[in-house]
């Protein structure tokens, strides 16, 4: 299980979704859709930021301020949304409104609700990344399965794992590309416009594939510790 899968599993469990629903007014299905789309975007932006030594150092410093090991539902419940909005600004820079608008359009949700949700999960995202970096350093592995119980995630039992479900079954990918495949740089839309992430962050399709699971991000952070 990689970083993206671990974060999604812990944030999309019933307790976490119920907490986000109560605080934003969004339905459970709307929250799941937003998490499916938002987490890869945030990880991609973090990876781009960490590509430079200064960016990696800045992110590493930010992680030292977000080290909660409470389960995600509790972190989200106690989230400082003002801090969360500052984190979003650092992660996305001038693209915050573009990302919020695109997520709102893709999920049919209100932009203020989307921004509220992102601000709510941002501190928990950094705490999860902090724990994942420490885990990778101590265990010398990028497998994040061991952190699931810590953050209240659920191990995927079906073959193929969480991402195969998020991106659609193989047959679905071949026939429709799936919503995520289109947004994250796949299928016909990728050929026409480079995909959603390419437009926002200037990533090439191969770069997206290499960084979307969080491995490149962990590698950049671990290099700062050496």
N, C-alpha and C positions, 0 to 999 in steps of 0.2 A: 504494500500500500504506500503510495507516494504522498507528498505533502498536500496536494490539492484534494485527493481523496479523503485524507484524514480531516482536513478542515471542513469539507462538505459534510462528511458523516457526523461530525460533532455538532455542527451548526444546524443540521437538518433533522436532528432527532426530535421526538415529540415535545420534550420539555422546552428545548430552545425555540422551536417554532411557535409553541403556545405563548411563550414570553414575548417574542417579536410581534405576534398577532395582537396581543393585548396592548402593546405599546404603540403600534402603528395603525391598527385597524385593518391591516391586510389579512386576507384569508391565508390558510395554510398552503394552498396550491400556488398562490401568488408569491408567497415567500420562497417556496422551493424554486420556482422559476427564476426569481431574482438571484438567489444564491447560485444556481447553475450558471447563470450568465455573468454575475458580478465577480465571483471568486477568481475565475481565470483571468479576467481583465486586471484585477488588483495584483495578482501574482505576476502577470506579464509586466505591469508598470514597475513593480518592486524590482523585478529582475533587471529591467532596463536601468533603473536608478543605481542598482548595485554593480553595474558593469564597470563603472569607474571607481578608482580607489577612494576618492573623496565621498562618492555616493555610498559605497559600501561602509565606510567609516561612519557616516552620518546615520545610516540605517542601524548599524551595530550599536551605536550610542542610544538610539531610540528604543532598541529592544531591551536595554538595561533598565528602562523605566516602565516596561510592560512585561512583568514576569509572573503574573498570576497563574496559579495552577488549579484554581477553582474550575468546576465544570463549566462548559460554555453557556449553559442556560443561566447560571448564576452570574457569570461575567456580563452577559448581555443584560440581565435584569439590573445590574448595578452600573451599567456603562455610563460614563461621563460623555454625553453626546457633543459637548463643546470640544473636549479633547479629541473625540472621534472625528469631528469636522476638520480640526487642525491636521490630524493624521491624513485624512483624505486629501487635503491641500498639498501636503508634502509628497504623497504617493502619486497623485494625478496631476499636480501642478495646474496649469491653465486649462486642463481638459476636464475638470470636475463637472462643469455644467453640460459639456458635450456627452460625457458618460451617463450622467443622470438622465438627460433627455433621451438618449438612445435606449437606455434600460426601461424608461417609462413607456416609450413608444413600443418596444418589443413585447412588453408584458401587459400593456393596457392598464397601467397603474398611474396614480398621481405622482408628479415629480417630487412634491414635498414628502410624500410617503417613502419614495425611493431614497431620497437624500437622508431621511430620518433613519431608515434601515441601515444604510451604508455607514452612517455615523455611529450607529449602535454596535455594528460588528467590527468596526475598525480597530478599537483597542483589543478586542478578543483575537483578532487576526494577528496582531503583533505579539500578543502573549503566546499564541499557538506557534508562531514562527520562532520565537525565542526558545520555547521548549523543544521544538524540532531541531534547531541548530545545536543546542546542548546535547540532545539525544544522538544526533549524527556524529558529534565529536566524540562522545563517550563510547558509543557502540560501533563506530566506524562503519555506519551503514545509513543509507537514505530510506530504508524501510521504516515507515512511521506507524506501523500496526501497533507497536507497543505503547503508543501514546493514546490510543483510542479510549481505553478505560479511564485514563486520567481526565480527559475532557468530556466524557459522557457519550462518546461516539459508539456506533454499532458496527461490528465486523460484518462485511458483506459475505453472505453464504453462497449465493449463486455464482456459477462460473463466469469469468470475465470481469468481475469486480464492478465497482461503482461507476467508473468512467465509461465502461462499455454500455451501461444503461443510460448514462447522461448523453452520450454522443449517438445513441441509437444502435440497434442490432446491426450486424454486418449487412443483412439484406436491405434494411432501411437506409443505410448509408449509400448503398449502391443505387437505390431507386430515387431517393429524395435528398440525400445529403444531410437531412436533419437540420433543425434550427441551429444547434450549436456548431455543426460543421460549417454552415454558411457564415455565422457570426465570427467564428474563430479562424476562418481562412480555409474554406473547403468548397468543393463543387463549383457550379457555374459562377456563383457570385465571386468566388476567389479569382477566377480568371478575368472577370470584368473589372473588379475594383480592388482586389487584393485582400478583401475581407475586412471585417470591422476593426480588428486590432491593427491591421496594417495601416488603416486610415488614421487611427488615433496615435499610434506609436511608431509607425514607420518600420514595422517588422516584416521580414520576408517570411513566406510560408514555412520554410525549413527552420527558421529561427523560432517561430511560434511553436512548432512541434517539439523543439528541444527545450523550451523554457516553460511551457504551460503547466507541467506537472510539479514545478517547484524545485527540481533537482539542481538546475543551474543557479538558482537563487541561493540554495543552501551551500553550494560549492563556493560562491562568491563570499558568503559570510564566513565560512570556515577558513578561507584563505586569509581573512583578516586576523584570525586567531593564531596563525602560525608565526 
